Amino acid sequence: MYLMPSIAGLISSSAAASLAAFTVLAALLALFLHWMTKSLVLPSAVFCVLEGGLAAVYFLKPAWLEGLFPKLLNSLALFGRFDNFVNGLFDISSLVYFVSVALLFVFFTCQGIEKRRWS
């Protein structure tokens, strides 16, 4: 999370680079679904739907993908939002982001504890 702006600066803002990055994310999601469900049908269907949508956007409106992946990485940057609070700027969107991240990791913690309890 600390290096997100630096990583976003290294990635090209072309539509092809965003397509490649989102294809990798779709493949990782499919692998995660395969690992969770031990099925081939659901991950394959999810990957095909995501990749079909990405290909359709790339061929029909490539301007929508230009700079989208670096913009996504910059929006996930944790310390960029924290600097607003440090400098005395109260930003509601940053507050919602921090509360959402905190709730997400509390949920992950509860799931980990429940999994250990029933294992």
GIHUTA-V468932 format. One record per run of one state. SS is the DSSP state (alpha for helix, beta for strand, coil for the rest). FROM is the first residue (numbers start at 0). TO is the last residue. If there is no record, write none. Layout:
ss | from | to
SS | FROM | TO
SS | FROM | TO
//
This chain:
ss | from | to
coil | 0 | 2
alpha | 3 | 9
coil | 10 | 13
alpha | 14 | 36
coil | 37 | 39
alpha | 40 | 59
coil | 60 | 60
alpha | 61 | 63
coil | 64 | 66
alpha | 67 | 74
coil | 75 | 76
alpha | 77 | 85
coil | 86 | 90
alpha | 91 | 117
coil | 118 | 118
//
